[in-house]
């Protein structure tokens, strides 16, 4: 029997393709999605890695039909805030945390450590699968995603706002960038797919530059 079948779980939710595909597999394997957990920056204005506003994440959660929990932190107290949230989940009967890591060992080690500290099990359905296979599966399943942030040192801002597709994957490969963006070369926002009740229509309000990244400022 699949370990997560009929078990309550929370999903660590960035709003992007990998956390979305992990959520899909957890649900498809019989898990019971109880919460999405998203980490915002200290002032609560944007998600930590993808630069999404809380309203965009809320729209995703509403379409998925899963309650959203947010934590606000600096990088210095990120772990403390995250662990505090999952300890509350544990007290409420949650048994598993679902994460979208693929093959970065330091990410897996962090996830296993913080889940263990809260006496939760980590569930990593994408772990050690081929990056290209995961991209193809994501697209084959009918998910739709848009590139919302790019690392300035590796990708031009002209990629911002582009839909993730096989043509885009091929173009990313031509630039020499890992097309999965596993090392932060780019990030996405998922706007539709088999676990969404309705597509999310987003409006581009401009471009924001922060540190080594360019972000789209998205609204509803």
N, C-alpha and C positions, 0 to 999 in steps of 0.2 A: 504493500500500500504506500502511496506517496506520503511523505512525511507531513506535508502541510494540509492534507485532505481533512476537511471539517474542523480545521484549527483557525482560531481568530488571529488576524495579523494586522500590523500597520505596515505601510509602505513608505520608505524614505523617498520623497517626491521632489524632483527638481523641476518637473514640467517638461523634461526633454525625452528623447526617444528611448534611452536605455532604461530609465526608471519606469517608463510606460510599458515597454516590452516585458520587463520583470513583473510588473503588476499583472499584465495580461496572463503570463504563465502561471503565476500564483493562483489567480482566479480559475484559470482553465484546469489547474490541477486539484481543484476542489477546496482551496483555501477560502476563508471568509474575511473579506476586506472590511475592516472596521474604521480605519483612519488613514489619511495621508498626512505625513509630517514633512513640512517644508521649513527650511531655515532662511530667514531674512537677515539683512545687514542690521547693524546696531540701531538705526533709526526706523527700521521696519519698512523702508521705502522700496527695496528691491531684494530679489532672491540672491543668494550668495554668489553662485557661479554663472547663472544665466541672465542675470540683470532684469528679471521679470517683475512687474508690479504685483502686489498682492491681489489686485482685482482680476488679473489674468489667471493666477493660480486658483482663485475662488471660482472662476468660470469653469475651469477644467474640473474641479471637484464637484461642482453642481451637475455637470454633464455626465460625470462618472457615477454620481449618486453616492459618493463616499465623503463623510465629514472631514474637514480640513483642520489641522492643528498647526499653528505656526510658532516658531521660536525666533527671537531676535538676539543677535550676538555680534561681537567682534570676532576676529579669528582667534584672539587670545582666549576667549571664554566659550568658544563654539562647542567644545566637547562637554563642558559643564552643563550648558543649556540643553544640548541634545540628550544627554543622559538623564537629566531631570524630567524631560518629557517622556522618555521611554519607561522610566520608573513608574510614572503615573499610568501608562498603558498597562504595565505589568499588574499593578494594583487593580486595574479594571478587568483583568482576565485575559489580556492579550498574551499569546504564547510565542509568536514569531514576529521577526522583523524582516521585511523583504527589501532587497537592495539590487541595484542594476550594475554591479561591477562585472567586468569581463576578464581581465587578466593582469591587473596591476596588484602585485602581492601586498604592497604597503596598504592599499585600500582594504583588501580582504582582512589583513591583520587588524586594522583599526576597527572594522565592523565586528569581527569576532570578539575583540576585547571589550568593546562598549556593550555589546549585547550580553556577554557573559557577566558583566558588572551589574546588569539589571535582571539577570537570571532569565533571559530570553534566548531563543534559538535564532540564529541568522539563516536566512533562506536566500541563496544566490542562484537563481535559475539560469543565468546567462554565463556563469563562470566557466572559463576555459573553452567556450565554444568559439568557432572561427568568427573573427570580426566581420568578414565579408558575408558569411552565412547569416549572421544576425541582421545585417543591413538588408539583405535580400528577403529574409523572413518578415521583417518589419514592413517592407514595401508590399510584399505579396499578401499580407494580412489585410491590407487596405488602410493602414495608418497614414495620416498626412502630417507632415512636420515642416517647419520653416526655420531656416538658419537665423538665429537672433543675436549671436555674438561671434566675433572672430578675433583671434590673436593677431595683433598688428604685425608682429615679426614674421608671420608665416602666411597670412591670407589678407588679400585686399578687401576693403570694406564694400566693394561691389558685390560680394557674396551675400551680404546682409539682405534679408527678405526673400532669398531664393528658396524655392520648394525643394525638399529632399526627394530625389528621384534617381533612377539609374543613370540618366544623363549627367546629373549633378555629381553622383558618385564617381563616374568616369572622369569628369573634369577635375575633381579634387585629387584623384590619383595622378593626373597629368601635372599638377602643381607640385607633386612630391609629398603632399600631405597625407597622413593616414586618413582614409575616407571615413573611418568610424569616429574620428575626433577623440579617441580614447585618452590622449594626453593633453586635452584642453585646446586643441587647434580651433575648434568651433563648438558651439552649443546650439540646440534646437528647442523649439516649443511645439508640442503636439496639439493639433487642433481638431482632429477627427480620427475615427477608427472603430473597430468592432466592439469596444467596451464603452464607447461614448454614446449617449442617448441622442445627441444633436451636435453638429459641428459648431466650433467657436469661431466667430468672425472677428478678426482683429484689425485694427487700424494703425498704420505707422504714423507716429507723431514727430519723428526725427531720429537723429543719431546721437548717442552719448559716448564720450571717450572717457575711460577710466583705467589708469595704469597702463597695462599692455593690451587692453581690449577695446574694441569698438562694439557698441550695443545698439540695437534698435529700441527706441522708446515706443512701446506698444500700448494701445488702449483698446477699449471695446466699442 
